[in-house]
């Protein structure tokens, strides 16, 4: 199991991954209330335009949740880079968050995701 934390206090997010023989399961939590807000499954394929790596994704958000935005970014990034199926379950929440706070949480998720991807590529 791999785990990375990024940010401090109520802006801290944790991203963890379990590798299997044929894929990766990722969980992203953080803020003041961890939960399951969205699930994304990405499957690798060749690009329809050229020979580069691409993927297909299936997205399941809970109503009124926006966790699918970061879950999709992470799932597709990992899938294209690692060329294996990737599932991401995400739930990051702060009550009455401002736009700046949401941006900070998203940046922390992206930074943690990049650090985790680096670990998985080693």
DRENMARBA-449009 format. One record per residue: x, y, z of N, C-alpha, C in turn; residue in three letters. Coordinates in nm, 2 decimals, padded with zeros to 4 digits. Atoms other than C-alpha are relative to their C-alpha. Layout:
N
     nc1     nc2     nc3    cac1    cac2    cac3     cc1     cc2     cc3    r
       X       Y       Z       X       Y       Z       X       Y       Z  ALA
...
This chain:
122
     nc1     nc2     nc3    cac1    cac2    cac3     cc1     cc2     cc3    r
   00.08  -00.12   00.00   00.00   00.00   00.00   00.09   00.12   00.00  UNK
  -00.07  -00.13   00.01   00.12   00.35  -00.09  -00.09   00.11   00.06  UNK
   00.08  -00.11  -00.06   00.01   00.67   00.09   00.08   00.13   00.00  UNK
  -00.06  -00.13   00.00   00.08   01.04   00.05  -00.10   00.10   00.06  UNK
   00.08  -00.11  -00.06  -00.05   01.34   00.25   00.06   00.13  -00.05  UNK
  -00.04  -00.13   00.05  -00.04   01.70   00.12  -00.09   00.10   00.07  UNK
   00.08  -00.11  -00.06  -00.15   02.02   00.29   00.01  -00.01   00.15  UNK
   00.00   00.00  -00.14  -00.20   02.11   00.65  -00.14   00.04   00.06  UNK
   00.12  -00.03  -00.06  -00.49   02.13   00.89  -00.12  -00.04  -00.08  UNK
   00.13   00.03   00.07  -00.84   02.14   00.74   00.02  -00.01  -00.16  UNK
  -00.03   00.01   00.14  -00.67   02.15   00.39   00.08  -00.12  -00.04  UNK
  -00.08   00.12   00.02  -00.48   01.83   00.43  -00.09  -00.11  -00.08  UNK
   00.07   00.11   00.07  -00.57   01.55   00.18   00.10  -00.12   00.01  UNK
  -00.07   00.12   00.00  -00.46   01.19   00.18  -00.04  -00.08  -00.12  UNK
   00.03   00.09   00.11  -00.43   00.97  -00.12   00.08  -00.13   00.02  UNK
  -00.06   00.13  -00.02  -00.36   00.60  -00.09  -00.03  -00.09  -00.12  UNK
   00.02   00.09   00.11  -00.33   00.32  -00.34   00.04  -00.14   00.04  UNK
  -00.03   00.14  -00.01  -00.34  -00.05  -00.34   00.02  -00.05  -00.14  UNK
  -00.02   00.05   00.13  -00.18  -00.22  -00.64  -00.05  -00.15   00.00  UNK
   00.04   00.14   00.02  -00.32  -00.55  -00.77   00.08  -00.05  -00.12  UNK
  -00.07   00.05   00.11  -00.19  -00.78  -01.04  -00.03   00.07  -00.13  UNK
   00.05  -00.06   00.12  -00.39  -00.60  -01.30  -00.07   00.14   00.01  UNK
   00.06  -00.13  -00.02  -00.48  -00.25  -01.17   00.03   00.06   00.13  UNK
  -00.03  -00.08  -00.12  -00.47   00.01  -00.90  -00.13   00.05   00.06  UNK
   00.12  -00.06  -00.07  -00.74   00.11  -00.64   00.05   00.12   00.08  UNK
  -00.04  -00.12  -00.06  -00.70   00.47  -00.52  -00.11   00.06   00.09  UNK
   00.09  -00.07  -00.09  -00.87   00.65  -00.23   00.05   00.14   00.03  UNK
  -00.03  -00.14  -00.04  -00.87   01.03  -00.18  -00.09   00.05   00.10  UNK
   00.08  -00.06  -00.10  -00.99   01.18   00.14   00.06   00.12   00.06  UNK
  -00.05  -00.12  -00.06  -00.95   01.50   00.33  -00.10   00.11   00.03  UNK
   00.09  -00.11  -00.05  -01.08   01.83   00.45  -00.04  -00.03   00.14  UNK
   00.05   00.02  -00.13  -01.29   01.82   00.76  -00.10  -00.12   00.01  UNK
   00.09   00.12   00.00  -01.52   01.52   00.65   00.03  -00.09  -00.11  UNK
  -00.03   00.10   00.11  -01.39   01.22   00.46  -00.13  -00.07  -00.03  UNK
   00.12   00.07   00.04  -01.66   01.04   00.27   00.02  -00.06  -00.14  UNK
   00.00   00.05   00.14  -01.74   00.86  -00.06  -00.09   00.10  -00.07  UNK
   00.08  -00.10   00.07  -01.85   01.14  -00.29  -00.01  -00.03  -00.15  UNK
   00.00   00.04   00.14  -01.76   00.99  -00.63   00.10  -00.12  -00.02  UNK
  -00.09   00.11   00.04  -01.61   00.68  -00.79   00.02   00.02  -00.15  UNK
  -00.03   00.00   00.14  -01.43   00.68  -01.13   00.08  -00.12  -00.03  UNK
  -00.08   00.11   00.05  -01.30   00.38  -01.32   00.05   00.03  -00.14  UNK
  -00.06  -00.03   00.13  -01.06   00.44  -01.61   00.07  -00.13  -00.05  UNK
  -00.06   00.11   00.06  -00.95   00.17  -01.85   00.09   00.04  -00.12  UNK
  -00.10  -00.05   00.11  -00.64   00.21  -02.08  -00.04  -00.05  -00.14  UNK
   00.01   00.03   00.14  -00.66   00.21  -02.46   00.09   00.09  -00.08  UNK
  -00.08  -00.08   00.09  -00.47   00.35  -02.75  -00.09   00.12  -00.04  UNK
   00.07  -00.11   00.04  -00.56   00.70  -02.86  -00.06  -00.02  -00.14  UNK
   00.06   00.01   00.13  -00.80   00.73  -03.15   00.07   00.08  -00.11  UNK
  -00.07  -00.09   00.09  -00.58   01.00  -03.31   00.14  -00.04  -00.04  UNK
  -00.14   00.04   00.03  -00.23   00.86  -03.28   00.03  -00.13   00.09  UNK
  -00.04   00.12  -00.08  -00.04   00.58  -03.09   00.02   00.03   00.14  UNK
  -00.03  -00.03  -00.14  -00.03   00.76  -02.76  -00.10  -00.07   00.09  UNK
   00.09   00.06  -00.10  -00.19   00.63  -02.44  -00.12   00.08   00.03  UNK
   00.12  -00.07  -00.03  -00.55   00.72  -02.37  -00.08  -00.09   00.10  UNK
   00.09   00.08  -00.08  -00.84   00.58  -02.16  -00.14   00.03  -00.02  UNK
   00.14  -00.02  -00.01  -01.21   00.54  -02.12  -00.03   00.01   00.15  UNK
   00.03  -00.02  -00.15  -01.37   00.65  -01.79  -00.15  -00.01   00.02  UNK
   00.14   00.00  -00.05  -01.69   00.58  -01.61  -00.01   00.07   00.13  UNK
   00.00  -00.09  -00.12  -01.79   00.84  -01.35  -00.13  -00.01   00.07  UNK
   00.12   00.02  -00.09  -02.04   00.79  -01.06   00.02   00.10   00.11  UNK
   00.00  -00.10  -00.11  -02.08   01.11  -00.85  -00.13  -00.02   00.08  UNK
   00.13  -00.01  -00.08  -02.33   01.13  -00.56  -00.06   00.14  -00.03  UNK
   00.07  -00.12   00.02  -02.59   01.40  -00.61   00.06   00.11   00.09  UNK
  -00.05  -00.12  -00.06  -02.46   01.75  -00.52   00.15   00.00   00.04  UNK
  -00.14   00.01  -00.03  -02.10   01.63  -00.48   00.08   00.04  -00.13  UNK
  -00.09  -00.04   00.11  -01.81   01.76  -00.69   00.13  -00.08   00.00  UNK
  -00.12   00.08  -00.02  -01.56   01.49  -00.59   00.05  -00.07  -00.13  UNK
  -00.03   00.06   00.13  -01.58   01.35  -00.94   00.10   00.07  -00.08  UNK
  -00.09  -00.09   00.08  -01.37   01.64  -01.08   00.14  -00.05   00.03  UNK
  -00.14   00.05  -00.03  -01.05   01.54  -00.90   00.02  -00.15  -00.02  UNK
  -00.01   00.15   00.02  -01.13   01.17  -00.91   00.03  -00.03  -00.14  UNK
  -00.02   00.03   00.14  -01.15   01.18  -01.29   00.14   00.04  -00.04  UNK
  -00.14  -00.04   00.04  -00.82   01.38  -01.32   00.10  -00.10   00.04  UNK
  -00.10   00.09  -00.05  -00.63   01.14  -01.10  -00.02  -00.14  -00.07  UNK
   00.02   00.13   00.07  -00.79   00.82  -01.25   00.06   00.00  -00.14  UNK
  -00.05   00.00   00.14  -00.71   00.92  -01.61   00.15   00.03  -00.01  UNK
  -00.14  -00.02   00.00  -00.37   01.05  -01.53   00.08  -00.13   00.03  UNK
  -00.06   00.13  -00.04  -00.27   00.73  -01.35  -00.01  -00.10  -00.11  UNK
   00.03   00.10   00.10  -00.43   00.51  -01.61   00.09   00.02  -00.13  UNK
  -00.08  -00.02   00.12  -00.26   00.68  -01.91   00.15  -00.02   00.03  UNK
  -00.14   00.01  -00.04   00.08   00.68  -01.73   00.04  -00.15   00.02  UNK
  -00.03   00.13  -00.05   00.07   00.33  -01.58  -00.06  -00.11  -00.10  UNK
   00.06   00.09   00.10  -00.14   00.17  -01.86  -00.07  -00.13   00.06  UNK
   00.08   00.11  -00.07  -00.36  -00.04  -01.62  -00.13   00.07   00.04  UNK
   00.13  -00.06  -00.06  -00.72   00.00  -01.50   00.03   00.06   00.13  UNK
  -00.01  -00.07  -00.12  -00.75   00.25  -01.22  -00.14   00.04   00.05  UNK
   00.12  -00.05  -00.06  -01.04   00.31  -00.98   00.04   00.10   00.10  UNK
  -00.03  -00.10  -00.10  -01.05   00.62  -00.77  -00.14   00.03   00.07  UNK
   00.11  -00.04  -00.09  -01.29   00.68  -00.48   00.04   00.13   00.07  UNK
  -00.04  -00.13  -00.06  -01.29   01.04  -00.36  -00.11   00.06   00.08  UNK
   00.09  -00.07  -00.09  -01.44   01.23  -00.08   00.08   00.11   00.09  UNK
  -00.08  -00.11  -00.07  -01.29   01.57   00.03  -00.11   00.11   00.03  UNK
   00.11  -00.09  -00.04  -01.51   01.82   00.22   00.04   00.10   00.11  UNK
   00.00  -00.11  -00.10  -01.51   02.15   00.41  -00.13   00.07   00.00  UNK
   00.12  -00.07   00.00  -01.83   02.30   00.52   00.01   00.15  -00.04  UNK
   00.00  -00.14   00.05  -01.91   02.63   00.35   00.13   00.05  -00.05  UNK
  -00.13  -00.04   00.05  -01.58   02.64   00.17  -00.01   00.11  -00.10  UNK
  -00.01  -00.11   00.09  -01.49   02.95  -00.02   00.06  -00.05  -00.13  UNK
  -00.07   00.04   00.12  -01.37   02.94  -00.38   00.15  -00.02   00.01  UNK
  -00.15   00.01  -00.03  -01.01   02.99  -00.26   00.03  -00.13   00.07  UNK
  -00.03   00.12  -00.07  -01.04   02.70  -00.02  -00.02  -00.12  -00.08  UNK
   00.02   00.11   00.09  -01.18   02.47  -00.28   00.12  -00.01  -00.10  UNK
  -00.12   00.00   00.09  -00.89   02.57  -00.51   00.12  -00.06   00.07  UNK
  -00.11   00.05  -00.08  -00.64   02.49  -00.23  -00.01  -00.15   00.02  UNK
   00.02   00.14  -00.01  -00.80   02.15  -00.17   00.03  -00.07  -00.13  UNK
  -00.02   00.07   00.13  -00.79   02.07  -00.54   00.15   00.00  -00.03  UNK
  -00.14   00.00   00.02  -00.42   02.18  -00.56   00.07  -00.11   00.08  UNK
  -00.06   00.10  -00.09  -00.34   01.96  -00.26  -00.02  -00.14  -00.05  UNK
   00.03   00.13   00.06  -00.51   01.67  -00.43   00.09  -00.03  -00.12  UNK
  -00.09   00.02   00.12  -00.32   01.72  -00.75   00.14  -00.02   00.04  UNK
  -00.14   00.02  -00.05   00.01   01.76  -00.57   00.02  -00.14   00.06  UNK
  -00.01   00.14  -00.06  -00.05   01.44  -00.36  -00.01  -00.10  -00.11  UNK
   00.01   00.10   00.11  -00.15   01.26  -00.68   00.13  -00.01  -00.08  UNK
  -00.13   00.00   00.07   00.17   01.36  -00.86   00.11  -00.08   00.09  UNK
  -00.09   00.07  -00.08   00.37   01.24  -00.56  -00.02  -00.15   00.00  UNK
   00.04   00.14   00.00   00.18   00.91  -00.55   00.04  -00.07  -00.13  UNK
  -00.03   00.05   00.13   00.22   00.86  -00.92   00.15  -00.03  -00.01  UNK
  -00.15   00.02   00.00   00.60   00.91  -00.88   00.04  -00.13   00.07  UNK
  -00.03   00.12  -00.08   00.61   00.64  -00.61  -00.04  -00.13  -00.08  UNK
   00.04   00.12   00.08   00.41   00.40  -00.83   00.08  -00.03  -00.12  UNK
  -00.08   00.02   00.12   00.64   00.45  -01.12   00.14  -00.05   00.03  UNK
  -00.13   00.05  -00.04   00.95   00.35  -00.93   00.02  -00.15  -00.01  UNK
